[in-house]
């Protein structure tokens, strides 16, 4: 049973993680691999709206996706986007990345290898990881103007789409923890975290939503 306080705290973290960027045409898009095929759906929708001519789907597998996406997150995203009408030639696949930093690093290397000019990029993630992804991309590829995007939906709608409320709240807590500790480790740009967001995260942690937390001195993950 998830308490009313935990739901309220999760909602506060969700709201903070949303960047609220206005989506606009960019040089290309990076779709960040995860358990959520909705990222591929949103990327395909933005492509059909003329927001970018080129897509990089990036991601290997993780403990959450190795059974559901055995060919790798990026490859499953590519297949989904092609099903939705995106031309295969508009998609590059980066199959090695196992964390957000590697998503950006390996995608950049792939684009440079293809001599694809990038001045601006749509960064498409799960709704609750917009800010974490944005802070990582700004740190690792500061020359690019980043625009965060995700599937427009409420937290309640997202929980219903995933079908596992505890997993979503665990993931939210993990995203918020990384946003708070990774800047000091050089993995992200510093974000101004309001006190009520910190308090909400700490209550979620203390309530046991810890399966996606990392030791504060751990390597990026």
MDAnalysis code that builds the backbone (N, CA, C; Angstrom):
import MDAnalysis as mda
import numpy as np

u = mda.Universe.empty(663, n_residues=221, atom_resindex=np.repeat(np.arange(221), 3), trajectory=True)
u.add_TopologyAttr("name", ["N", "CA", "C"] * 221)
u.add_TopologyAttr("resid", np.arange(1, 222))
u.add_TopologyAttr("resname", ["UNK", "UNK", "UNK", "UNK", "UNK", "UNK", "UNK", "UNK", "UNK", "UNK", "UNK", "UNK", "UNK", "UNK", "UNK", "UNK", "UNK", "UNK", "UNK", "UNK", "UNK", "UNK", "UNK", "UNK", "UNK", "UNK", "UNK", "UNK", "UNK", "UNK", "UNK", "UNK", "UNK", "UNK", "UNK", "UNK", "UNK", "UNK", "UNK", "UNK", "UNK", "UNK", "UNK", "UNK", "UNK", "UNK", "UNK", "UNK", "UNK", "UNK", "UNK", "UNK", "UNK", "UNK", "UNK", "UNK", "UNK", "UNK", "UNK", "UNK", "UNK", "UNK", "UNK", "UNK", "UNK", "UNK", "UNK", "UNK", "UNK", "UNK", "UNK", "UNK", "UNK", "UNK", "UNK", "UNK", "UNK", "UNK", "UNK", "UNK", "UNK", "UNK", "UNK", "UNK", "UNK", "UNK", "UNK", "UNK", "UNK", "UNK", "UNK", "UNK", "UNK", "UNK", "UNK", "UNK", "UNK", "UNK", "UNK", "UNK", "UNK", "UNK", "UNK", "UNK", "UNK", "UNK", "UNK", "UNK", "UNK", "UNK", "UNK", "UNK", "UNK", "UNK", "UNK", "UNK", "UNK", "UNK", "UNK", "UNK", "UNK", "UNK", "UNK", "UNK", "UNK", "UNK", "UNK", "UNK", "UNK", "UNK", "UNK", "UNK", "UNK", "UNK", "UNK", "UNK", "UNK", "UNK", "UNK", "UNK", "UNK", "UNK", "UNK", "UNK", "UNK", "UNK", "UNK", "UNK", "UNK", "UNK", "UNK", "UNK", "UNK", "UNK", "UNK", "UNK", "UNK", "UNK", "UNK", "UNK", "UNK", "UNK", "UNK", "UNK", "UNK", "UNK", "UNK", "UNK", "UNK", "UNK", "UNK", "UNK", "UNK", "UNK", "UNK", "UNK", "UNK", "UNK", "UNK", "UNK", "UNK", "UNK", "UNK", "UNK", "UNK", "UNK", "UNK", "UNK", "UNK", "UNK", "UNK", "UNK", "UNK", "UNK", "UNK", "UNK", "UNK", "UNK", "UNK", "UNK", "UNK", "UNK", "UNK", "UNK", "UNK", "UNK", "UNK", "UNK", "UNK", "UNK", "UNK", "UNK", "UNK", "UNK", "UNK", "UNK", "UNK", "UNK", "UNK", "UNK", "UNK"])
u.atoms.positions = np.array([
    [0.844, -1.189, 0.000],
    [0.000, 0.000, 0.000],
    [0.887, 1.250, 0.000],
    [0.605, 2.183, -0.894],
    [1.371, 3.429, -0.974],
    [0.563, 4.528, -0.283],
    [1.196, 5.184, 0.664],
    [0.487, 6.189, 1.467],
    [0.207, 7.444, 0.655],
    [-0.743, 8.238, 1.181],
    [-1.068, 9.520, 0.545],
    [0.154, 10.440, 0.554],
    [0.955, 10.373, 1.630],
    [2.158, 11.200, 1.696],
    [3.148, 10.808, 0.617],
    [3.329, 9.496, 0.405],
    [4.261, 9.047, -0.626],
    [3.795, 9.482, -2.011],
    [2.497, 9.390, -2.268],
    [1.986, 9.853, -3.564],
    [2.254, 11.344, -3.743],
    [2.008, 12.132, -2.681],
    [2.228, 13.575, -2.769],
    [3.712, 13.885, -2.979],
    [4.571, 13.159, -2.292],
    [6.012, 13.380, -2.457],
    [6.465, 12.993, -3.865],
    [5.958, 11.888, -4.362],
    [6.304, 11.469, -5.722],
    [5.842, 12.513, -6.737],
    [4.674, 13.073, -6.515],
    [4.170, 14.100, -7.429],
    [5.066, 15.332, -7.413],
    [5.571, 15.701, -6.250],
    [6.443, 16.879, -6.175],
    [7.747, 16.630, -6.926],
    [8.307, 15.439, -6.773],
    [9.529, 15.111, -7.507],
    [9.246, 15.059, -9.001],
    [8.132, 14.468, -9.392],
    [7.725, 14.408, -10.805],
    [7.663, 15.812, -11.390],
    [6.985, 16.711, -10.681],
    [6.835, 18.082, -11.182],
    [8.193, 18.762, -11.348],
    [9.106, 18.535, -10.420],
    [10.417, 19.163, -10.505],
    [11.227, 18.606, -11.667],
    [11.103, 17.333, -11.917],
    [11.873, 16.722, -12.995],
    [11.423, 17.201, -14.373],
    [10.225, 17.700, -14.499],
    [9.747, 18.222, -15.775],
    [10.402, 19.572, -16.062],
    [10.991, 19.720, -17.242],
    [11.686, 20.952, -17.587],
    [10.751, 22.022, -18.153],
    [9.648, 21.612, -18.764],
    [8.707, 22.584, -19.314],
    [9.202, 23.299, -20.553],
    [10.116, 22.686, -21.296],
    [10.614, 23.313, -22.524],
    [9.552, 23.299, -23.623],
    [9.561, 24.345, -24.420],
    [8.738, 24.361, -25.633],
    [9.475, 23.586, -26.719],
    [8.841, 22.543, -27.229],
    [9.470, 21.730, -28.273],
    [9.536, 22.532, -29.563],
    [10.696, 22.485, -30.219],
    [10.891, 23.226, -31.464],
    [11.813, 22.427, -32.369],
    [11.876, 22.748, -33.654],
    [12.755, 22.008, -34.564],
    [14.219, 22.104, -34.142],
    [14.919, 20.966, -34.218],
    [16.326, 20.881, -33.844],
    [17.102, 20.106, -34.904],
    [18.423, 20.129, -34.786],
    [19.285, 19.427, -35.731],
    [19.019, 17.930, -35.753],
    [18.719, 17.376, -34.564],
    [18.495, 15.937, -34.443],
    [17.850, 15.659, -33.093],
    [17.592, 14.378, -32.829],
    [17.020, 13.978, -31.540],
    [17.761, 12.761, -31.022],
    [17.876, 12.699, -29.701],
    [18.399, 11.509, -29.045],
    [17.287, 10.928, -28.186],
    [16.901, 9.687, -28.477],
    [15.914, 8.976, -27.671],
    [16.632, 8.069, -26.692],
    [16.475, 8.352, -25.412],
    [17.218, 7.652, -24.370],
    [16.553, 6.330, -24.026],
    [17.304, 5.236, -24.173],
    [16.772, 3.908, -23.918],
    [16.341, 3.709, -22.478],
    [15.321, 2.873, -22.300],
    [14.781, 2.542, -20.984],
    [13.778, 1.420, -21.162],
    [13.038, 1.132, -20.096],
    [11.971, 0.131, -20.159],
    [10.726, 0.645, -20.859],
    [10.680, 1.936, -21.160],
    [9.455, 2.595, -21.605],
    [9.470, 2.833, -23.115],
    [8.710, 2.028, -23.865],
    [8.617, 2.224, -25.313],
    [7.914, 3.521, -25.682],
    [7.277, 4.165, -24.713],
    [6.659, 5.457, -24.975],
    [7.665, 6.492, -25.456],
    [8.943, 6.333, -25.072],
    [9.975, 7.245, -25.571],
    [10.083, 7.129, -27.087],
    [10.029, 5.909, -27.597],
    [10.078, 5.707, -29.047],
    [8.822, 6.268, -29.717],
    [7.670, 6.085, -29.086],
    [6.425, 6.619, -29.647],
    [6.483, 8.140, -29.752],
    [6.952, 8.781, -28.686],
    [7.039, 10.240, -28.694],
    [8.058, 10.724, -29.712],
    [9.177, 10.013, -29.826],
    [10.183, 10.386, -30.815],
    [9.602, 10.291, -32.225],
    [8.865, 9.232, -32.508],
    [8.243, 9.082, -33.823],
    [7.247, 10.206, -34.086],
    [6.462, 10.557, -33.085],
    [5.494, 11.647, -33.241],
    [6.195, 12.963, -33.552],
    [7.274, 13.253, -32.846],
    [8.007, 14.493, -33.094],
    [8.656, 14.489, -34.477],
    [9.113, 13.337, -34.923],
    [9.668, 13.245, -36.278],
    [8.588, 13.576, -37.316],
    [7.406, 13.007, -37.145],
    [6.326, 13.255, -38.106],
    [5.843, 14.711, -38.056],
    [6.088, 15.378, -36.939],
    [5.739, 16.800, -36.829],
    [6.842, 17.701, -37.388],
    [7.896, 17.103, -37.913],
    [8.965, 17.874, -38.545],
    [9.936, 18.510, -37.583],
    [10.080, 17.926, -36.380],
    [10.934, 18.537, -35.370],
    [12.409, 18.187, -35.525],
    [12.722, 17.152, -36.313],
    [14.122, 16.776, -36.532],
    [14.207, 15.853, -37.735],
    [15.332, 15.902, -38.459],
    [15.508, 15.022, -39.614],
    [16.208, 13.714, -39.275],
    [16.804, 13.636, -38.080],
    [17.645, 12.498, -37.732],
    [17.426, 12.121, -36.274],
    [17.414, 10.818, -36.016],
    [17.198, 10.286, -34.669],
    [18.341, 9.351, -34.307],
    [18.815, 9.469, -33.072],
    [19.689, 8.444, -32.498],
    [18.937, 7.796, -31.342],
    [18.722, 6.490, -31.434],
    [18.230, 5.736, -30.293],
    [19.435, 5.083, -29.626],
    [19.532, 5.252, -28.310],
    [20.720, 4.818, -27.590],
    [20.345, 3.990, -26.368],
    [21.005, 2.849, -26.206],
    [20.783, 2.034, -25.020],
    [21.029, 0.564, -25.265],
    [21.707, -0.077, -24.310],
    [21.927, -1.518, -24.344],
    [20.754, -2.178, -23.622],
    [21.017, -2.930, -22.579],
    [19.960, -3.472, -21.732],
    [20.338, -3.209, -20.281],
    [19.365, -3.364, -19.399],
    [19.574, -3.194, -17.967],
    [18.819, -4.307, -17.255],
    [18.897, -4.323, -15.937],
    [18.163, -5.347, -15.190],
    [16.669, -5.220, -15.403],
    [16.194, -4.017, -15.744],
    [14.772, -3.810, -15.973],
    [14.353, -4.235, -17.368],
    [15.276, -4.226, -18.335],
    [14.886, -4.420, -19.735],
    [15.444, -5.675, -20.388],
    [16.326, -6.394, -19.719],
    [17.003, -7.495, -20.426],
    [16.034, -8.581, -20.893],
    [14.920, -8.790, -20.184],
    [13.947, -9.785, -20.622],
    [12.956, -9.201, -21.624],
    [12.525, -7.966, -21.395],
    [11.529, -7.348, -22.274],
    [12.138, -6.874, -23.587],
    [13.412, -6.519, -23.577],
    [14.059, -5.983, -24.772],
    [15.389, -6.701, -25.000],
    [15.340, -7.983, -25.317],
    [16.571, -8.776, -25.388],
    [17.538, -8.331, -26.476],
    [17.056, -7.649, -27.503],
    [17.950, -7.175, -28.569],
    [18.540, -5.808, -28.245],
    [18.225, -5.288, -27.082],
    [18.741, -3.980, -26.665],
    [17.686, -2.904, -26.802],
    [17.732, -1.950, -25.890],
    [16.721, -0.893, -25.856],
    [16.704, -0.092, -27.155],
    [17.874, 0.288, -27.643],
    [17.928, 1.114, -28.847],
    [17.337, 0.384, -30.051],
    [17.614, -0.898, -30.168],
    [17.105, -1.666, -31.298],
    [15.589, -1.822, -31.213],
    [15.068, -2.067, -30.032],
    [13.612, -2.162, -29.873],
    [12.949, -0.812, -30.147],
    [13.590, 0.276, -29.728],
    [13.071, 1.605, -30.045],
    [13.040, 1.820, -31.562],
    [14.123, 1.433, -32.234],
    [14.175, 1.595, -33.689],
    [13.034, 0.837, -34.354],
    [12.841, -0.411, -33.937],
    [11.779, -1.220, -34.523],
    [10.416, -0.576, -34.306],
    [10.200, -0.052, -33.104],
    [8.929, 0.597, -32.802],
    [8.727, 1.838, -33.661],
    [9.750, 2.658, -33.804],
    [9.632, 3.878, -34.603],
    [9.359, 3.554, -36.070],
    [10.019, 2.525, -36.596],
    [9.769, 2.117, -37.986],
    [8.328, 1.639, -38.144],
    [7.823, 0.882, -37.155],
    [6.413, 0.469, -37.174],
    [5.489, 1.678, -37.248],
    [5.908, 2.773, -36.637],
    [5.095, 3.993, -36.597],
    [5.361, 4.910, -37.790],
    [6.104, 4.430, -38.764],
    [6.250, 5.161, -40.010],
    [7.483, 6.008, -40.169],
    [8.425, 5.936, -39.218],
    [9.671, 6.680, -39.373],
    [10.570, 5.913, -40.350],
    [11.113, 6.567, -41.371],
    [11.997, 5.854, -42.310],
    [13.225, 5.301, -41.605],
    [13.594, 4.077, -41.935],
    [14.748, 3.449, -41.290],
    [16.014, 4.259, -41.491],
    [16.127, 4.928, -42.643],
    [17.342, 5.691, -42.924],
    [17.450, 6.960, -42.078],
    [16.390, 7.330, -41.382],
    [16.432, 8.503, -40.505],
    [16.856, 8.149, -39.086],
    [17.167, 6.873, -38.853],
    [17.463, 6.405, -37.497],
    [18.861, 5.815, -37.420],
    [19.627, 6.268, -36.419],
    [20.896, 5.642, -36.062],
    [20.705, 4.918, -34.738],
    [21.374, 3.780, -34.583],
    [21.262, 2.986, -33.361],
    [22.609, 2.951, -32.654],
    [22.592, 3.329, -31.390],
    [23.776, 3.266, -30.531],
    [23.479, 2.190, -29.487],
    [24.083, 0.998, -29.572],
    [23.654, -0.147, -28.780],
    [24.441, -0.443, -27.514],
    [25.390, 0.426, -27.126],
    [26.298, 0.070, -26.027],
    [25.993, 0.746, -24.700],
    [25.347, 1.890, -24.715],
    [25.230, 2.721, -23.510],
    [24.429, 2.024, -22.413],
    [24.940, 2.114, -21.185],
    [24.272, 1.509, -20.034],
    [23.930, 2.530, -18.953],
    [24.163, 3.790, -19.203],
    [23.729, 4.843, -18.295],
    [23.577, 6.130, -19.101],
    [23.048, 7.160, -18.478],
    [22.737, 8.384, -19.213],
    [23.999, 9.057, -19.747],
    [25.058, 9.036, -18.965],
    [26.307, 9.619, -19.447],
    [26.801, 8.924, -20.706],
    [26.746, 7.606, -20.711],
    [27.157, 6.870, -21.906],
    [26.208, 7.112, -23.070],
    [24.914, 7.281, -22.778],
    [23.976, 7.644, -23.845],
    [24.469, 8.859, -24.613],
    [24.874, 9.883, -23.881],
    [25.315, 11.126, -24.521],
    [26.688, 10.929, -25.164],
    [27.606, 10.345, -24.445],
    [28.980, 10.180, -24.944],
    [29.015, 9.347, -26.224],
    [28.357, 8.196, -26.210],
    [28.391, 7.315, -27.376],
    [27.585, 7.884, -28.543],
    [26.486, 8.567, -28.244],
    [25.702, 9.188, -29.317],
    [26.518, 10.289, -29.991],
    [27.219, 11.066, -29.196],
    [28.060, 12.117, -29.778],
    [29.123, 11.512, -30.683],
    [29.770, 10.450, -30.221],
    [30.806, 9.809, -31.030],
    [30.231, 9.271, -32.335],
    [29.046, 8.689, -32.274],
    [28.411, 8.153, -33.478],
    [28.091, 9.264, -34.471],
    [27.568, 10.362, -33.981],
    [27.224, 11.487, -34.860],
    [28.475, 12.108, -35.473],
    [29.525, 12.227, -34.687],
    [30.774, 12.777, -35.220],
    [31.364, 11.840, -36.278],
    [31.247, 10.547, -36.049],
    [31.732, 9.569, -37.032],
    [30.973, 9.707, -38.353],
    [29.672, 10.033, -38.255],
    [28.848, 10.199, -39.458],
    [28.927, 11.608, -40.025],
    [29.711, 12.474, -39.390],
    [29.861, 13.867, -39.819],
    [28.504, 14.577, -39.858],
    [27.681, 14.282, -38.867],
    [26.369, 14.920, -38.767],
    [26.486, 16.175, -37.910],
    [26.263, 17.366, -38.466],
    [26.381, 18.594, -37.677],
    [25.249, 18.708, -36.661],
    [25.603, 19.077, -35.442],
    [24.614, 19.191, -34.371],
    [24.824, 20.511, -33.643],
    [23.847, 21.400, -33.752],
    [23.881, 22.639, -32.977],
    [22.791, 22.654, -31.911],
    [21.722, 21.909, -32.159],
    [20.633, 21.798, -31.196],
    [20.090, 20.377, -31.249],
    [19.525, 19.922, -30.143],
    [19.057, 18.538, -30.100],
    [17.876, 18.403, -29.158],
    [16.896, 17.637, -29.602],
    [15.819, 17.217, -28.720],
    [16.315, 16.037, -27.899],
    [16.147, 16.110, -26.597],
    [16.565, 15.050, -25.693],
    [15.291, 14.405, -25.154],
    [14.987, 13.213, -25.658],
    [13.684, 12.598, -25.382],
    [13.866, 11.478, -24.370],
    [13.182, 11.631, -23.242],
    [13.359, 10.718, -22.116],
    [12.004, 10.349, -21.548],
    [12.029, 9.544, -20.494],
    [10.819, 9.310, -19.724],
    [10.415, 10.630, -19.051],
    [9.128, 10.837, -18.782],
    [8.700, 12.132, -18.228],
    [9.398, 12.510, -16.925],
    [9.682, 11.523, -16.078],
    [10.265, 11.842, -14.778],
    [11.783, 11.941, -14.798],
    [12.385, 11.864, -16.000],
    [13.846, 11.990, -16.068],
    [14.287, 13.127, -16.971],
    [13.392, 14.063, -17.268],
    [13.778, 15.176, -18.128],
    [14.955, 15.956, -17.544],
    [14.827, 16.362, -16.299],
    [15.848, 17.242, -15.719],
    [17.171, 16.501, -15.532],
    [17.103, 15.274, -15.068],
    [18.334, 14.489, -14.912],
    [19.052, 14.333, -16.253],
    [18.299, 14.013, -17.292],
    [18.903, 13.831, -18.620],
    [19.485, 15.142, -19.139],
    [18.733, 16.220, -18.946],
    [19.169, 17.536, -19.401],
    [20.467, 17.952, -18.708],
    [20.533, 17.751, -17.393],
    [21.732, 18.133, -16.640],
    [22.947, 17.328, -17.088],
    [22.733, 16.070, -17.433],
    [23.826, 15.227, -17.918],
    [24.304, 15.691, -19.291],
    [23.356, 15.930, -20.194],
    [23.720, 16.348, -21.556],
    [24.441, 17.691, -21.548],
    [23.971, 18.620, -20.735],
    [24.613, 19.937, -20.674],
    [26.048, 19.834, -20.161],
    [26.301, 18.894, -19.269],
    [27.654, 18.713, -18.742],
    [28.576, 18.090, -19.783],
    [28.086, 17.078, -20.486],
    [28.947, 16.282, -21.358],
    [29.049, 16.814, -22.782],
    [28.077, 17.607, -23.198],
    [28.101, 18.155, -24.563],
    [27.571, 19.585, -24.521],
    [28.320, 20.475, -23.891],
    [27.813, 21.830, -23.629],
    [27.669, 22.687, -24.870],
    [28.289, 22.287, -25.974],
    [28.199, 23.094, -27.197],
    [26.821, 23.014, -27.847],
    [26.034, 22.035, -27.468],
    [24.715, 21.822, -28.063],
    [23.643, 22.528, -27.242],
    [22.660, 23.092, -27.925],
    [21.484, 23.652, -27.246],
    [20.465, 22.524, -27.085],
    [20.217, 22.149, -25.841],
    [19.364, 20.998, -25.552],
    [17.928, 21.419, -25.279],
    [16.995, 20.676, -25.831],
    [15.571, 20.883, -25.586],
    [15.003, 19.569, -25.062],
    [14.499, 19.582, -23.846],
    [13.972, 18.359, -23.236],
    [12.554, 18.090, -23.722],
    [12.261, 16.812, -23.938],
    [10.924, 16.411, -24.363],
    [10.611, 15.042, -23.785],
    [9.332, 14.791, -23.587],
    [8.865, 13.483, -23.134],
    [7.384, 13.378, -23.481],
    [6.818, 12.222, -23.246],
    [5.398, 12.034, -23.512],
    [4.586, 12.929, -22.586],
    [3.718, 13.775, -23.121],
    [2.929, 14.660, -22.251],
    [1.826, 13.886, -21.530],
    [2.036, 13.660, -20.244],
    [1.057, 12.920, -19.455],
    [1.257, 13.232, -17.980],
    [0.213, 13.000, -17.198],
    [0.308, 13.204, -15.762],
    [1.005, 12.010, -15.113],
    [1.414, 12.183, -13.872],
    [2.033, 11.072, -13.165],
    [1.065, 9.907, -13.046],
    [-0.187, 10.192, -12.754],
    [-1.185, 9.133, -12.633],
    [-1.341, 8.371, -13.942],
    [-1.382, 9.091, -15.039],
    [-1.479, 8.446, -16.354],
    [-0.241, 7.589, -16.626],
    [0.917, 8.101, -16.226],
    [2.143, 7.345, -16.456],
    [2.159, 6.061, -15.637],
    [1.789, 6.147, -14.380],
    [1.723, 4.955, -13.531],
    [0.781, 3.924, -14.152],
    [-0.371, 4.373, -14.635],
    [-1.315, 3.450, -15.258],
    [-0.709, 2.806, -16.503],
    [0.073, 3.575, -17.275],
    [0.662, 3.037, -18.510],
    [1.732, 1.997, -18.216],
    [2.451, 2.150, -17.111],
    [3.509, 1.204, -16.737],
    [2.930, 0.015, -15.978],
    [1.906, 0.277, -15.172],
    [1.251, -0.796, -14.442],
    [1.962, -1.233, -13.175],
    [2.882, -0.421, -12.691],
    [3.634, -0.773, -11.480],
    [3.986, 0.516, -10.748],
    [3.122, 0.911, -9.809],
    [3.298, 2.190, -9.124],
    [4.592, 2.222, -8.326],
    [4.902, 1.127, -7.666],
    [6.115, 1.131, -6.841],
    [7.365, 1.296, -7.691],
    [7.403, 0.642, -8.848],
    [8.559, 0.800, -9.733],
    [8.718, 2.252, -10.149],
    [7.613, 2.905, -10.504],
    [7.696, 4.293, -10.945],
    [8.212, 5.184, -9.822],
    [7.720, 4.989, -8.608],
    [8.170, 5.835, -7.502],
    [9.623, 5.525, -7.141],
    [9.994, 4.262, -7.201],
    [11.411, 3.920, -6.998],
    [12.290, 4.627, -8.035],
    [11.856, 4.614, -9.300],
    [12.616, 5.269, -10.359],
    [12.679, 6.778, -10.139],
    [11.578, 7.363, -9.722],
    [11.557, 8.800, -9.417],
    [12.583, 9.132, -8.332],
    [12.577, 8.338, -7.257],
    [13.531, 8.581, -6.168],
    [14.961, 8.446, -6.672],
    [15.215, 7.440, -7.514],
    [16.556, 7.262, -8.055],
    [16.988, 8.423, -8.932],
    [16.085, 8.913, -9.776],
    [16.412, 10.052, -10.636],
    [16.726, 11.288, -9.799],
    [15.940, 11.517, -8.753],
    [16.160, 12.694, -7.922],
    [17.460, 12.588, -7.136],
    [17.758, 11.399, -6.618],
    [19.013, 11.234, -5.890],
    [20.210, 11.549, -6.776],
    [20.208, 11.037, -7.988],
    [21.330, 11.273, -8.894],
    [21.464, 12.755, -9.227],
    [20.327, 13.412, -9.388],
    [20.358, 14.838, -9.685],
    [21.014, 15.623, -8.550],
    [20.922, 15.108, -7.336],
    [21.456, 15.806, -6.180],
    [22.923, 15.458, -5.898],
    [23.360, 14.240, -6.248],
    [24.730, 13.852, -5.884],
    [25.696, 13.843, -7.063],
    [25.205, 13.679, -8.278],
    [26.113, 13.549, -9.417],
    [26.820, 14.839, -9.822],
    [26.232, 16.027, -9.606],
    [27.002, 17.228, -9.942],
    [28.338, 17.299, -9.190],
    [28.353, 16.882, -7.931],
    [29.591, 16.916, -7.158],
    [30.609, 15.891, -7.670],
    [30.128, 14.878, -8.382],
    [31.016, 13.858, -8.928],
    [31.412, 14.167, -10.371],
    [30.945, 15.299, -10.893],
    [31.328, 15.725, -12.226],
    [30.520, 15.126, -13.351],
    [29.376, 14.497, -13.028],
    [28.590, 13.813, -14.045],
    [27.475, 14.672, -14.634],
    [27.122, 15.767, -13.963],
    [25.990, 16.608, -14.369],
    [26.287, 18.060, -14.032],
    [25.546, 18.963, -14.666],
    [25.564, 20.348, -14.220],
    [24.737, 20.470, -12.940],
    [25.103, 21.433, -12.120],
    [24.392, 21.669, -10.869],
    [22.980, 22.169, -11.150],
    [22.010, 21.639, -10.425],
    [20.628, 22.095, -10.510],
    [20.209, 22.662, -9.153],
    [19.442, 23.734, -9.179],
    [18.943, 24.327, -7.942],
    [17.736, 23.528, -7.466],
    [17.923, 22.724, -6.437],
    [16.859, 21.847, -5.942],
    [16.154, 22.536, -4.777],
    [14.873, 22.888, -4.925],
    [14.155, 23.531, -3.825],
    [14.094, 22.632, -2.591],
    [13.993, 23.260, -1.442],
    [13.977, 22.508, -0.193],
    [12.843, 21.525, -0.091],
    [11.671, 21.879, -0.635],
    [10.540, 20.961, -0.521],
    [10.725, 19.725, -1.401],
    [11.491, 19.869, -2.478],
    [11.793, 18.707, -3.321],
    [12.773, 17.783, -2.598],
    [13.790, 18.373, -1.969],
    [14.725, 17.561, -1.176],
    [13.995, 16.819, -0.077],
    [13.096, 17.512, 0.615],
    [12.337, 16.879, 1.700],
    [11.452, 15.760, 1.172],
    [10.835, 15.965, 0.004],
    [9.986, 14.928, -0.593],
    [10.813, 13.702, -0.929],
    [11.979, 13.915, -1.530],
    [12.867, 12.787, -1.838],
    [13.271, 12.046, -0.568],
    [13.642, 12.771, 0.462],
    [14.111, 12.127, 1.688],
    [13.000, 11.303, 2.330],
    [11.755, 11.787, 2.276],
    [10.645, 10.998, 2.822],
    [10.423, 9.720, 2.008],
    [10.543, 9.827, 0.679],
    [10.411, 8.626, -0.152],
    [11.517, 7.618, 0.169],
    [12.738, 8.122, 0.299],
    [13.854, 7.239, 0.666],
    [13.592, 6.559, 1.993],
    [13.178, 7.346, 2.993],
    [12.962, 6.795, 4.327],
    [11.763, 5.855, 4.371],
    [10.841, 6.012, 3.420],
    [9.675, 5.129, 3.348],
    [9.975, 3.829, 2.603],
    [11.220, 3.698, 2.108],
    [11.618, 2.435, 1.510],
    [11.630, 2.386, -0.003],
    [11.487, 3.538, -0.657],
    [11.540, 3.564, -2.126],
    [12.999, 3.693, -2.553],
    [13.721, 2.608, -2.399],
    [15.183, 2.662, -2.483],
    [15.797, 1.725, -3.524],
    [14.989, 0.986, -4.268],
    [15.569, -0.047, -5.136],
    [16.395, 0.527, -6.276],
    [16.206, 1.807, -6.603],
    [16.978, 2.421, -7.681],
    [17.966, 3.471, -7.172],
    [18.217, 3.479, -5.872],
    [19.212, 4.388, -5.323],
    [20.603, 3.788, -5.486],
    [21.613, 4.670, -5.497],
    [22.995, 4.234, -5.576],
    [23.737, 4.741, -4.347],
    [24.822, 4.057, -3.947],
    [25.664, 4.624, -2.890],
    [26.173, 5.999, -3.336],
    [26.267, 6.917, -2.430],
    [26.575, 8.281, -2.822],
    [27.994, 8.447, -3.357],
    [28.822, 7.434, -3.191],
    [30.163, 7.476, -3.774],
    [30.292, 6.513, -4.939],
    [29.145, 5.964, -5.408],
    [29.193, 4.968, -6.484],
    [29.527, 5.586, -7.822],
    [29.936, 4.720, -8.730],
    [30.107, 5.168, -10.116],
    [28.741, 5.456, -10.709],
    [28.746, 6.303, -11.725],
    [27.527, 6.666, -12.437],
    [26.802, 5.400, -12.878],
    [25.431, 5.453, -12.816],
    [24.649, 4.303, -13.272],
    [23.214, 4.690, -13.522],
])
